[in-house]
Amino acid sequence: MNDKIPQGPYCAVFKSLTKKDFLSTINHHMLSFLGRDPQRAGSRDLYKALAYTIRDFLVERWIATQKGYYAKGKKRVYYLSLEFLIGRSLGNSLINLGFYDEMAGVLQEMGYDLEEIREEEDDAALGNGGLGRLAACFLDSLATLGIPAYGYGIRYEYGLFYQRIVDGFQMEYPDNWLRYGTPWEFERPQNLYPVKYYGRVQRYRNNKGELRTEWIETKEIMAMACDVLVPGFNNDNVINMRLWTAKASREIDLGSFNRGNYISAVQEKVQSETISKVLYPSDDIREGQELRLKQQYFFVAATFQDILRRHKKKHEGFDSFADEIAVQLNDTHPAIAIPEFMRILVDEESVPWDKAWQICVGTFGYTNHTLMPEALETWPVELLGRVLPRHLEIIYEINRRFLELVAARYPGRDDLLREMSIIEESPVKRVRMAYLAIVGSHSVNGVAELHTHLLKTRLFKNFHDFYPGRFNCKTNGITQRRWLLKCNPGLAGLITDTIGGEWVTNLDYLRNLEPYAEQAKFRQKWAKVKTENKKRLAALIKQECGVVVNPNTMFDVQVKRIHEYKRQLLNVLHVITLYHRIANGEDTDSPPRTVVFGGKAAPSYFKAKLIIKLINSVAEVINNDSRVGDRLKVAFIPNYGVSVAEKIFPASDLSEQISTAGTEASGTGNMKFSLNGALTIGTLDGANIEILEEVGAENIFIFGMTTEEVEAARQNPDHNAFTVYRDNPEVKRTLDSIGNGSFSRGDTALFAPIVEGLLNSNDPYLLLLDLEDYLRCQKEVGALYLDQPNWIRKSILNVARMGKFSSDRTIREYAREIWGVPVD
């Protein structure tokens, strides 16, 4: 697979080893690490032994990389994210090391298949969606580009949840991805830091008579580092993702134990270690909110102790801190780092406030990931003040000084003071974490051109006016190493055979594919790769859903988090419309379709979970209707995650990116689909706009209202959903069939909330107002799919024009324009 890919110096180490060397090393790990007889070991044992073997090579290069950072005194980048959705590590490591095919040969000699061994690895459940997958792509690019960088997050013992579909409903089960342990991490008990909560604040005068502040009478837990190594592609660079796990400050209360109260003796340990147990506890109850706040502070506090430990090895004082260190906040979850750093500088290091603030702002950059005001994180003042009393004081002081500047710039504008205050003066006072992140950072970036424009002109207009030049765009990207080279080896091999392997580190090189889109023989090869990928996905659908689908049908796919604004429901309305047309003999010229859904709904999100039930209920009816046959099939693949995505993207013909314009910040799934040759049907939202600009309007299907039209429709009572329902018989038939029990075994109450929401003139996502244009656009999709040579031609051009959307480009822009770090 990698013969035509440029080989780095590290790869030479592998090339010098014989199969006998590797067999010996694998068997050694089987004996020494696992205590297993190699002759009697199973696939999971072999997977672990192989992982330990690869880890040995990684750690040598990681140590060399770290020494190089110190020797060269390079500026370091710290990427703080509450999620890192890295998926599986074995295949990715082998590919980045340039040794995938060789290792496959070693295992074949042992009587094993590498692809089967890879299936033994559980996905690292450290995230729940695009935010975490973006962070993982960034780590890959940081390592590949040789940027001195570290990712910091939490080592969750349990992921978000394991999703099963029971009678069409989502059911949540613990995602115990560590039940067999993980061979990829190094525990670092020597990197153990105290993290404090609660307590009170005390003022005192030091021996110089200066008024000082200290945070006392706190409860304390310990944060222990766990490192997961991330190799760059075919180079000597290996960086690490440092994840924190919670440990009790003491293992057992001997007083309680000696009194015979054995449960109380270990209670503190159990409570302390819940901090890193579960990804994103439900925050719809008070206890969930508090635990989530504690999680955020936990990893931030430990991270900054680690950063300062490293900084103080080579530097005295903080004069050059912002020149030596860049900290990027991935959304608002790590924003508590701003008052934490100020607390350290002012309270512990005695740095004057003004100087500390200058250092702080010079250090931080903030990436915003949402356009919806209700999704911007806020914390009740009472809660934050109880859990982190000193931090609340610091936030109030930051706010006081900031509002003084606002008042000086805009005298008499009390309205602006209220609108821009970090403290929301509502009946329940709340701290606006996005505002804190904006005020405390020298850079605030959006993640797509439209998203950034809307941040500047709507969501944070006052801040953009106050801080001209602070806001900027860094359009998201994906790593082509995982999302083409690894997940789609057939297509990657065809591309490499045709234009060479330079695209793996320079995605713009894919432009060289364009002339081949006009060659019939190349299109035939391209189509053959797609068919093989669809056969593999068809097998997965049969295995997971019990549905037999025809690989020769159009694979129409929407996989992402289930949320009303992402509008899976719009897709379902089209599916039902198609079903009625086919069942009633009204549609004789559209191509057969297999419509695939996947994604998780938040456990407390009733409407999203009901949409999952509707999808599965519609699938049950359609898949069992003999009038339809293979003309239309529907499948909901459960427990969508990185490894499932790696099977879905290569097999997709049509990518559904249909969010209401002005709601999706960027999206990265849209990029992954296009990079694997799917054509997009989408709204002018998020990065769809930039994909349109790159691939050309003739190679993408765009429908629906623009952001401006969406805003106008929301303000215009004459543009309401009921009018569409009343005036369009086909739309009425579709909604009536949902409401009358056709897809709920006669139960007219089950989906009533969905129908009522669709007909509500206050529907914030305007599904029915976009539905008619969506149906029109889907007819265009069907017509083009019947013209297979032209469809494949457009598929090739989509791939050829995806160079902009490499995370390598994104990281270069961050490095050059935000972090001030040189990159080749």
ZAMARGU-4260 file (C-alpha; in steps of 0.2 Angstrom, whole numbers, plus 5000, padded with zeros to 4 digits):
<rodrens>
0) 5000/5000/5000 | 5014/5012/5004 | 5027/5008/4990 | 5025/5025/4982 | 5024/5035/4998
5) 5040/5045/5002 | 5049/5036/5016 | 5056/5046/5031 | 5072/5042/5040 | 5063/5033/5054
10) 5056/5021/5042 | 5074/5015/5038 | 5075/5008/5056 | 5060/4996/5051 | 5067/4992/5034
15) 5083/4986/5043 | 5073/4973/5053 | 5069/4956/5047 | 5053/4947/5049 | 5062/4936/5061
20) 5066/4951/5072 | 5048/4956/5072 | 5042/4939/5076 | 5055/4938/5090 | 5050/4955/5098
25) 5031/4951/5097 | 5034/4934/5105 | 5044/4942/5118 | 5030/4955/5123 | 5018/4940/5123
30) 5028/4932/5136 | 5035/4946/5146 | 5020/4959/5146 | 5005/4947/5144 | 5012/4931/5152
35) 5005/4921/5137 | 5012/4906/5128 | 5013/4912/5110 | 5008/4895/5103 | 4991/4896/5113
40) 4988/4915/5111 | 4972/4922/5104 | 4969/4937/5093 | 4967/4949/5107 | 4984/4943/5114
45) 4992/4946/5098 | 4985/4963/5096 | 4992/4968/5112 | 5009/4961/5109 | 5010/4970/5092
50) 5004/4986/5100 | 5018/4985/5113 | 5030/4981/5099 | 5025/4997/5090 | 5025/5007/5106
55) 5043/5002/5109 | 5048/5011/5093 | 5037/5026/5096 | 5044/5029/5114 | 5062/5030/5108
60) 5058/5043/5095 | 5047/5052/5108 | 5061/5054/5120 | 5073/5060/5105 | 5059/5072/5100
65) 5058/5079/5118 | 5077/5081/5120 | 5077/5091/5103 | 5064/5103/5110 | 5074/5107/5125
70) 5091/5108/5115 | 5084/5120/5102 | 5073/5130/5114 | 5058/5131/5102 | 5042/5139/5107
75) 5029/5126/5112 | 5011/5124/5109 | 4999/5117/5121 | 4982/5112/5114 | 4969/5110/5128
80) 4953/5100/5123 | 4941/5091/5134 | 4939/5079/5119 | 4951/5069/5109 | 4942/5057/5098
85) 4957/5047/5092 | 4948/5031/5088 | 4960/5016/5086 | 4979/5018/5086 | 4987/5002/5079
90) 4983/5005/5060 | 4986/5023/5061 | 5003/5021/5070 | 5008/5008/5057 | 5003/5019/5042
95) 5012/5034/5049 | 5028/5024/5053 | 5027/5018/5035 | 5027/5000/5039 | 5009/4994/5037
100) 5012/4982/5023 | 5028/4974/5030 | 5019/4971/5047 | 5004/4963/5037 | 5017/4951/5030
105) 5024/4947/5047 | 5007/4943/5054 | 5002/4933/5038 | 5018/4922/5041 | 5011/4919/5059
110) 4994/4914/5052 | 4985/4930/5056 | 4976/4944/5046 | 4981/4962/5051 | 4964/4968/5047
115) 4956/4955/5059 | 4969/4959/5072 | 4965/4978/5071 | 4947/4974/5075 | 4952/4968/5092
120) 4956/4986/5097 | 4943/4996/5106 | 4940/5014/5100 | 4948/5026/5113 | 4932/5034/5119
125) 4939/5051/5123 | 4926/5062/5114 | 4909/5062/5107 | 4909/5071/5090 | 4917/5084/5078
130) 4926/5094/5092 | 4936/5079/5098 | 4939/5072/5080 | 4946/5089/5075 | 4958/5089/5090
135) 4964/5071/5085 | 4967/5077/5067 | 4976/5092/5073 | 4988/5081/5084 | 4992/5071/5068
140) 4996/5087/5058 | 5006/5094/5073 | 5017/5078/5073 | 5019/5077/5054 | 5024/5096/5053
145) 5036/5094/5067 | 5029/5108/5078 | 5034/5106/5096 | 5016/5103/5103 | 5007/5093/5117
150) 4988/5089/5118 | 4980/5090/5135 | 4964/5082/5140 | 4956/5069/5152 | 4958/5051/5152
155) 4940/5046/5153 | 4937/5028/5160 | 4920/5027/5152 | 4916/5036/5135 | 4900/5045/5132
160) 4890/5029/5131 | 4888/5014/5120 | 4873/5015/5109 | 4861/5001/5106 | 4845/5001/5096
165) 4831/4992/5105 | 4814/4992/5097 | 4820/5007/5087 | 4824/5017/5103 | 4842/5023/5108
170) 4847/5014/5124 | 4863/5020/5133 | 4875/5008/5140 | 4892/5011/5149 | 4906/5013/5136
175) 4920/5004/5145 | 4933/5005/5132 | 4947/5001/5145 | 4939/4985/5151 | 4954/4976/5144
180) 4966/4990/5147 | 4976/4999/5133 | 4993/4995/5128 | 4996/5013/5120 | 4997/5023/5136
185) 5011/5026/5148 | 5006/5030/5166 | 5017/5044/5174 | 5015/5042/5193 | 5030/5054/5194
190) 5019/5068/5186 | 5006/5069/5200 | 4999/5086/5204 | 4986/5092/5217 | 4970/5100/5211
195) 4960/5110/5224 | 4941/5113/5226 | 4930/5123/5238 | 4937/5131/5253 | 4938/5150/5255
200) 4949/5165/5251 | 4959/5174/5264 | 4969/5190/5263 | 4985/5193/5273 | 5000/5204/5273
205) 5017/5196/5269 | 5034/5201/5278 | 5035/5216/5266 | 5018/5222/5272 | 5011/5218/5255
210) 4992/5213/5254 | 4992/5195/5247 | 4978/5182/5244 | 4978/5164/5247 | 4965/5150/5244
215) 4964/5139/5260 | 4954/5125/5268 | 4952/5117/5251 | 4948/5099/5247 | 4961/5091/5236
220) 4962/5077/5223 | 4978/5072/5213 | 4980/5072/5194 | 4991/5059/5187 | 4997/5060/5169
225) 4995/5046/5156 | 5004/5049/5139 | 4998/5042/5122 | 5011/5044/5109 | 5006/5052/5092
230) 5019/5049/5077 | 5021/5060/5063 | 5020/5053/5045 | 5036/5045/5040 | 5047/5057/5050
235) 5057/5055/5067 | 5044/5066/5076 | 5033/5059/5090 | 5023/5070/5101 | 5011/5065/5115
240) 4993/5068/5121 | 4994/5070/5140 | 4978/5064/5148 | 4974/5067/5166 | 4966/5053/5178
245) 4960/5057/5195 | 4968/5050/5210 | 4963/5052/5228 | 4975/5062/5239 | 4975/5048/5251
250) 4970/5030/5248 | 4961/5026/5264 | 4955/5035/5279 | 4963/5024/5293 | 4953/5033/5307
255) 4937/5027/5299 | 4944/5010/5295 | 4951/5007/5313 | 4933/5011/5319 | 4926/4998/5308
260) 4918/5010/5296 | 4925/5001/5281 | 4914/5010/5268 | 4918/5027/5274 | 4936/5023/5274
265) 4937/5022/5255 | 4923/5034/5251 | 4934/5049/5248 | 4945/5039/5236 | 4929/5034/5226
270) 4922/5051/5226 | 4938/5059/5221 | 4941/5047/5206 | 4924/5050/5199 | 4931/5066/5191
275) 4939/5056/5176 | 4926/5042/5176 | 4914/5048/5163 | 4915/5059/5147 | 4903/5074/5149
280) 4891/5069/5163 | 4873/5075/5160 | 4872/5093/5165 | 4853/5094/5166 | 4854/5091/5185
285) 4864/5101/5198 | 4876/5086/5202 | 4880/5084/5184 | 4884/5103/5181 | 4895/5103/5196
290) 4905/5087/5190 | 4907/5095/5173 | 4914/5111/5180 | 4926/5101/5191 | 4931/5091/5176
295) 4936/5106/5167 | 4945/5114/5181 | 4954/5097/5185 | 4962/5095/5168 | 4966/5114/5167
300) 4974/5115/5184 | 4985/5100/5181 | 4990/5105/5164 | 4996/5122/5170 | 5006/5115/5184
305) 5014/5104/5170 | 5017/5118/5159 | 5025/5128/5172 | 5036/5114/5178 | 5043/5112/5160
310) 5045/5131/5158 | 5055/5133/5175 | 5068/5120/5169 | 5075/5133/5157 | 5068/5150/5163
315) 5067/5161/5178 | 5052/5172/5179 | 5039/5175/5166 | 5045/5190/5156 | 5047/5179/5141
320) 5033/5167/5144 | 5021/5172/5130 | 5036/5171/5118 | 5040/5153/5124 | 5023/5146/5125
325) 5006/5146/5116 | 4990/5139/5124 | 4975/5136/5112 | 4958/5133/5120 | 4948/5121/5110
330) 4931/5129/5113 | 4925/5136/5130 | 4928/5120/5140 | 4946/5125/5145 | 4942/5144/5147
335) 4944/5142/5166 | 4962/5141/5162 | 4962/5160/5161 | 4958/5164/5179 | 4968/5149/5184
340) 4984/5156/5176 | 4980/5173/5183 | 4979/5165/5201 | 4995/5157/5199 | 5004/5172/5192
345) 4996/5185/5205 | 4994/5174/5221 | 5008/5161/5219 | 5022/5170/5209 | 5018/5188/5215
350) 5017/5195/5198 | 5008/5212/5197 | 4991/5211/5190 | 4994/5222/5175 | 5010/5212/5170
355) 5001/5196/5173 | 4986/5201/5162 | 4998/5205/5148 | 5006/5188/5149 | 4990/5180/5150
360) 4982/5188/5135 | 4998/5185/5125 | 4998/5167/5129 | 4980/5161/5125 | 4971/5159/5109
365) 4953/5154/5109 | 4943/5144/5096 | 4925/5146/5095 | 4914/5131/5089 | 4896/5136/5089
370) 4884/5149/5082 | 4870/5146/5093 | 4869/5157/5109 | 4860/5143/5119 | 4876/5132/5116
375) 4888/5145/5123 | 4894/5139/5140 | 4889/5148/5156 | 4891/5144/5174 | 4879/5150/5188
380) 4889/5162/5199 | 4884/5153/5215 | 4891/5136/5208 | 4907/5143/5202 | 4910/5153/5218
385) 4907/5138/5229 | 4918/5126/5219 | 4931/5139/5214 | 4929/5154/5225 | 4946/5162/5221
390) 4943/5160/5202 | 4926/5169/5204 | 4935/5184/5212 | 4947/5184/5198 | 4934/5184/5185
395) 4925/5198/5194 | 4941/5208/5194 | 4944/5204/5175 | 4927/5210/5172 | 4928/5226/5182
400) 4944/5231/5173 | 4937/5226/5156 | 4921/5236/5158 | 4931/5251/5164 | 4939/5251/5147
405) 4922/5249/5138 | 4915/5263/5148 | 4929/5274/5143 | 4928/5270/5125 | 4909/5271/5124
410) 4903/5284/5138 | 4885/5283/5143 | 4882/5266/5135 | 4875/5257/5149 | 4867/5245/5137
415) 4884/5240/5131 | 4891/5237/5148 | 4876/5225/5151 | 4878/5216/5134 | 4897/5214/5135
420) 4899/5210/5154 | 4907/5193/5158 | 4894/5192/5172 | 4876/5190/5165 | 4865/5200/5177
425) 4850/5189/5175 | 4839/5182/5190 | 4852/5169/5191 | 4869/5177/5189 | 4880/5167/5177
430) 4898/5168/5171 | 4899/5169/5152 | 4914/5158/5148 | 4915/5163/5129 | 4916/5182/5134
435) 4930/5177/5147 | 4939/5168/5133 | 4938/5182/5121 | 4943/5195/5134 | 4958/5184/5140
440) 4965/5179/5123 | 4975/5188/5110 | 4966/5178/5096 | 4948/5172/5093 | 4945/5161/5078
445) 4931/5154/5070 | 4932/5138/5060 | 4924/5142/5043 | 4923/5158/5033 | 4904/5160/5036
450) 4906/5155/5054 | 4919/5168/5057 | 4909/5182/5048 | 4894/5178/5059 | 4904/5179/5075
455) 4910/5196/5070 | 4894/5203/5064 | 4881/5194/5075 | 4886/5184/5090 | 4901/5194/5096
460) 4899/5210/5086 | 4902/5221/5101 | 4918/5212/5105 | 4924/5212/5087 | 4921/5231/5086
465) 4930/5233/5103 | 4945/5222/5098 | 4948/5225/5079 | 4960/5212/5073 | 4957/5200/5087
470) 4945/5189/5077 | 4951/5178/5063 | 4946/5162/5053 | 4955/5146/5053 | 4944/5134/5042
475) 4944/5117/5049 | 4953/5102/5041 | 4955/5084/5042 | 4971/5073/5041 | 4972/5064/5025
480) 4983/5050/5033 | 4968/5043/5042 | 4953/5049/5032 | 4960/5043/5015 | 4976/5033/5016
485) 4971/5023/5031 | 4952/5021/5029 | 4951/5019/5010 | 4967/5010/5005 | 4959/5005/4988
490) 4956/5023/4983 | 4973/5029/4991 | 4982/5015/4981 | 4973/5020/4965 | 4978/5038/4967
495) 4996/5034/4972 | 4998/5023/4957 | 4991/5037/4946 | 5000/5053/4952 | 5012/5047/4966
500) 5012/5048/4985 | 5016/5066/4988 | 4997/5070/4992 | 4999/5061/5008 | 5009/5076/5015
505) 5003/5089/5002 | 4985/5087/4999 | 4985/5101/4986 | 4994/5088/4975 | 4978/5079/4972
510) 4974/5093/4959 | 4985/5082/4947 | 4970/5070/4947 | 4959/5082/4937 | 4964/5076/4919
515) 4960/5058/4924 | 4942/5063/4927 | 4940/5063/4908 | 4947/5046/4905 | 4935/5032/4904
520) 4947/5018/4910 | 4952/5028/4925 | 4933/5031/4929 | 4930/5013/4928 | 4944/5009/4940
525) 4937/5023/4952 | 4920/5015/4951 | 4927/4998/4955 | 4935/5004/4971 | 4919/5012/4976
530) 4909/4996/4973 | 4921/4986/4984 | 4919/4998/4998 | 4900/4998/4996 | 4901/4979/4997
535) 4910/4980/5014 | 4898/4993/5021 | 4883/4982/5015 | 4891/4967/5025 | 4892/4979/5040
540) 4874/4984/5038 | 4868/4966/5037 | 4878/4962/5053 | 4873/4977/5063 | 4855/4981/5057
545) 4850/4964/5050 | 4845/4973/5033 | 4851/4966/5017 | 4856/4981/5005 | 4861/4980/4987
550) 4879/4988/4984 | 4873/4993/4967 | 4861/5006/4974 | 4865/5024/4978 | 4872/5025/4996
555) 4864/5041/5003 | 4872/5044/5020 | 4870/5055/5035 | 4881/5051/5050 | 4884/5064/5064
560) 4877/5069/5081 | 4858/5068/5081 | 4852/5086/5084 | 4837/5096/5077 | 4849/5109/5069
565) 4858/5095/5059 | 4841/5091/5052 | 4841/5072/5051 | 4822/5074/5051 | 4823/5083/5034
570) 4831/5068/5027 | 4818/5057/5034 | 4804/5067/5026 | 4813/5065/5010 | 4814/5046/5013
575) 4795/5045/5017 | 4791/5055/5001 | 4801/5043/4991 | 4793/5028/4999 | 4776/5035/4995
580) 4781/5038/4977 | 4788/5021/4974 | 4774/5012/4984 | 4761/5021/4974 | 4769/5018/4957
585) 4772/5037/4955 | 4791/5036/4953 | 4798/5025/4939 | 4814/5034/4934 | 4824/5037/4950
590) 4839/5026/4955 | 4837/5014/4969 | 4844/5021/4986 | 4851/5014/5002 | 4849/5028/5015
595) 4861/5026/5029 | 4860/5035/5046 | 4871/5035/5061 | 4874/5045/5076 | 4871/5047/5095
600) 4858/5059/5104 | 4862/5066/5121 | 4853/5055/5134 | 4842/5069/5140 | 4838/5076/5123
605) 4820/5069/5121 | 4817/5076/5103 | 4833/5069/5096 | 4830/5052/5103 | 4812/5052/5096
610) 4820/5056/5079 | 4831/5041/5080 | 4815/5031/5084 | 4806/5038/5069 | 4821/5034/5058
615) 4820/5016/5064 | 4801/5015/5063 | 4802/5021/5045 | 4815/5009/5041 | 4805/4994/5048
620) 4790/4999/5037 | 4800/5002/5021 | 4812/4987/5022 | 4797/4975/5024 | 4786/4982/5010
625) 4787/4970/4995 | 4781/4984/4984 | 4797/4993/4987 | 4810/4979/4986 | 4828/4986/4983
630) 4821/5002/4976 | 4823/5009/4994 | 4831/5003/5010 | 4835/5012/5026 | 4847/5008/5039
635) 4852/5016/5056 | 4870/5009/5061 | 4871/5009/5080 | 4885/5016/5090 | 4893/5027/5077
640) 4911/5032/5081 | 4928/5034/5072 | 4930/5015/5067 | 4913/5014/5060 | 4915/5030/5051
645) 4931/5023/5043 | 4920/5010/5035 | 4906/5022/5030 | 4915/5037/5022 | 4924/5026/5008
650) 4907/5018/5003 | 4896/5034/5002 | 4889/5041/4986 | 4880/5055/4993 | 4884/5066/5008
655) 4870/5074/5018 | 4875/5091/5025 | 4859/5099/5027 | 4859/5110/5043 | 4849/5126/5044
660) 4860/5140/5036 | 4868/5149/5050 | 4869/5135/5063 | 4883/5124/5059 | 4900/5131/5063
665) 4910/5121/5051 | 4909/5103/5050 | 4922/5090/5046 | 4912/5076/5041 | 4908/5085/5025
670) 4926/5086/5021 | 4929/5067/5025 | 4915/5062/5013 | 4921/5073/4999 | 4939/5067/5001
675) 4932/5049/4999 | 4923/5054/4983 | 4905/5057/4989 | 4895/5071/4981 | 4887/5083/4994
680) 4869/5089/4995 | 4869/5103/5007 | 4864/5120/5012 | 4875/5136/5012 | 4881/5133/5029
685) 4897/5130/5038 | 4912/5124/5027 | 4899/5119/5014 | 4902/5136/5007 | 4920/5134/5005
690) 4918/5116/4998 | 4907/5124/4985 | 4920/5137/4981 | 4934/5123/4979 | 4924/5109/4970
695) 4914/5121/4959 | 4895/5124/4959 | 4892/5111/4945 | 4900/5097/4957 | 4889/5099/4972
700) 4870/5100/4976 | 4865/5116/4985 | 4848/5120/4991 | 4838/5130/5004 | 4838/5147/5011
705) 4854/5157/5014 | 4858/5163/5032 | 4850/5180/5028 | 4834/5172/5021 | 4833/5161/5037
710) 4834/5177/5048 | 4821/5185/5037 | 4809/5170/5037 | 4810/5169/5056 | 4805/5187/5057
715) 4791/5185/5044 | 4775/5178/5051 | 4768/5175/5033 | 4782/5163/5029 | 4776/5149/5041
720) 4777/5130/5040 | 4758/5127/5040 | 4757/5136/5023 | 4769/5123/5015 | 4759/5109/5023
725) 4742/5116/5017 | 4748/5120/4999 | 4759/5105/4995 | 4749/5089/4994 | 4765/5078/4994
730) 4771/5087/5010 | 4754/5085/5018 | 4754/5066/5014 | 4771/5064/5021 | 4767/5073/5038
735) 4750/5065/5039 | 4758/5047/5037 | 4769/5051/5052 | 4754/5058/5062 | 4742/5044/5058
740) 4752/5030/5065 | 4758/5023/5048 | 4776/5021/5055 | 4771/5018/5073 | 4760/5002/5072
745) 4745/5013/5073 | 4750/5023/5088 | 4745/5041/5084 | 4753/5049/5100 | 4771/5042/5098
750) 4777/5055/5084 | 4764/5069/5088 | 4778/5080/5095 | 4788/5078/5079 | 4773/5083/5068
755) 4768/5097/5080 | 4786/5104/5079 | 4786/5103/5060 | 4770/5113/5059 | 4775/5126/5072
760) 4778/5143/5065 | 4791/5145/5078 | 4802/5130/5072 | 4819/5137/5074 | 4826/5126/5061
765) 4813/5129/5047 | 4812/5112/5040 | 4797/5114/5030 | 4802/5130/5023 | 4817/5121/5015
770) 4809/5105/5012 | 4802/5109/4994 | 4819/5114/4988 | 4827/5099/4996 | 4815/5088/4987
775) 4819/5097/4970 | 4837/5095/4973 | 4836/5077/4977 | 4828/5074/4960 | 4843/5082/4952
780) 4854/5070/4963 | 4844/5055/4956 | 4845/5061/4938 | 4864/5063/4939 | 4867/5046/4948
785) 4858/5038/4933 | 4872/5045/4922 | 4886/5035/4930 | 4901/5042/4919 | 4896/5060/4924
790) 4893/5055/4942 | 4910/5047/4943 | 4918/5062/4934 | 4911/5073/4947 | 4917/5062/4961
795) 4935/5062/4955 | 4934/5081/4954 | 4928/5082/4972 | 4943/5072/4978 | 4955/5082/4967
800) 4950/5099/4974 | 4950/5095/4992 | 4968/5101/4995 | 4962/5116/5006 | 4954/5105/5018
805) 4969/5096/5025 | 4972/5099/5044 | 4990/5102/5039 | 4985/5118/5030 | 4974/5123/5046
810) 4989/5120/5058 | 5001/5130/5047 | 4989/5144/5048 | 4987/5143/5067 | 5006/5141/5069
815) 5010/5156/5058 | 4996/5168/5062 | 4991/5164/5080 | 5005/5154/5089 | 5020/5163/5081
820) 5029/5146/5078 | 5039/5143/5063 | 5035/5128/5052 | 5042/5121/5036
</rodrens>
